[in-house]
Amino acid sequence: MTEEEIIVSGPIIIENGKLLVIKDDRDDFYKIPGGRQKEDEDLEETCIREVKEEINAEIIIIKKLSTLLLNKNPTTQKKMRIELHHYLADLSNSHEIKPIFPIKEIKWLDINGIKRGKYNVAPNIKYLIEIGEIE
């Protein structure tokens, strides 16, 4: 049986020392907005489309950040290959963002609080903090 592979892309949006995150019903941790790449789009297009679909955000991509490869789903622990692609981005329409189903919550988490373990965040957020790409 071939291992399932998922390729996702999402923005890292930081303002005033805080990281924009979301929460939905699927996971018990905060994560960045983003989602699966479609066949006919590149990773930047995926990033821009997904953040618009999830929280009505319009972003400007600044640069590509590191990619995290996972060998299992962090929620279900199911063995699979997950490529998490990240882009540092600026938010153009902060006053217009809102959760769009199935997103339940949008929050700005204090990055120092994340570093101290105050919030339960996705593995890719922890990874980008550890390597210094979120500071």
C-alpha positions in Angstrom: 0.0 0.0 0.0 1.3 3.5 -0.9 1.7 5.9 1.9 -0.7 8.9 1.8 1.0 12.2 1.0 -0.3 15.7 1.8 1.3 18.9 0.6 0.1 22.0 2.4 1.0 25.7 2.4 0.3 28.5 4.8 1.4 32.0 5.8 3.3 33.1 8.9 1.8 36.4 9.8 3.4 38.4 12.6 2.3 41.7 13.9 3.5 43.4 17.1 5.2 40.3 18.4 2.1 38.2 17.9 1.5 35.3 15.5 -1.9 34.9 13.7 -3.3 31.4 14.3 -6.6 29.6 13.9 -8.4 26.7 15.6 -11.0 24.3 14.1 -12.8 21.1 15.2 -10.2 18.8 13.7 -7.3 19.6 16.0 -6.9 20.6 19.7 -4.0 23.0 19.0 -3.6 26.4 17.4 -2.2 26.3 13.9 -1.5 28.7 11.0 -4.1 29.1 8.4 -3.4 27.1 5.2 -4.2 23.9 3.5 -3.8 21.4 0.7 -2.2 22.3 -2.6 -4.4 21.8 -5.7 -2.9 20.2 -8.8 -3.1 23.4 -10.9 -1.5 25.8 -8.4 1.9 26.5 -7.0 2.6 26.7 -3.3 2.4 30.5 -3.1 -1.0 30.4 -4.8 -2.2 27.7 -2.3 -1.0 29.9 0.6 -2.9 32.9 -0.7 -6.1 30.9 -1.6 -6.3 29.0 1.7 -5.9 32.0 4.0 -8.6 33.8 2.0 -11.0 30.7 2.2 -10.4 30.2 5.9 -10.3 33.7 7.4 -11.1 36.1 4.5 -7.5 37.4 4.7 -5.6 39.1 1.9 -1.9 38.7 2.2 1.3 39.7 0.5 4.0 37.0 0.5 7.4 38.3 1.6 9.6 35.2 1.4 9.6 31.4 1.6 10.5 30.0 5.0 11.6 26.4 5.9 9.5 23.3 5.1 8.7 20.8 7.8 8.3 17.1 6.8 6.2 14.9 9.1 5.9 11.1 8.9 2.6 11.0 10.8 -0.5 13.0 11.3 0.0 15.0 14.6 -3.7 14.5 15.6 -4.5 10.9 14.6 -0.9 9.6 14.6 -1.7 7.9 11.3 1.5 7.1 9.3 1.7 9.5 6.3 4.0 12.0 4.6 3.0 15.6 5.3 5.0 18.5 3.7 4.3 21.8 5.5 5.4 24.8 3.4 5.5 28.2 5.1 5.7 31.8 3.7 6.3 34.9 5.7 3.5 37.2 4.8 2.0 40.6 5.6 -1.8 40.9 6.2 -3.4 43.6 4.0 -6.9 43.6 5.5 -6.7 43.1 9.3 -10.0 44.6 10.0 -11.8 42.3 7.6 -10.6 38.9 8.8 -13.2 36.5 10.3 -13.5 32.8 10.8 -15.1 31.0 7.9 -16.5 27.5 8.6 -15.0 25.1 9.7 -12.7 27.6 11.3 -13.9 28.4 14.9 -11.4 30.9 16.1 -8.8 33.4 15.0 -6.3 34.5 17.6 -3.1 36.6 17.8 -0.8 34.6 20.1 2.1 36.3 21.9 5.3 34.7 20.4 7.1 34.9 23.8 4.1 33.1 25.3 4.4 30.4 22.7 8.1 30.0 23.5 7.2 29.6 27.2 4.7 26.9 26.4 1.7 29.0 27.3 -0.3 27.8 24.3 -0.8 24.4 22.6 0.4 25.0 19.1 1.0 22.8 16.0 4.4 21.1 15.5 5.3 23.4 12.6 5.0 26.5 14.7 7.3 25.0 17.4 9.7 24.0 14.6 9.8 27.5 13.1 10.4 29.0 16.5 13.2 26.5 17.3 15.1 27.3 14.1 14.6 31.1 14.6 12.2 31.8 11.7 9.5 32.9 14.0 10.9 35.4 16.6 
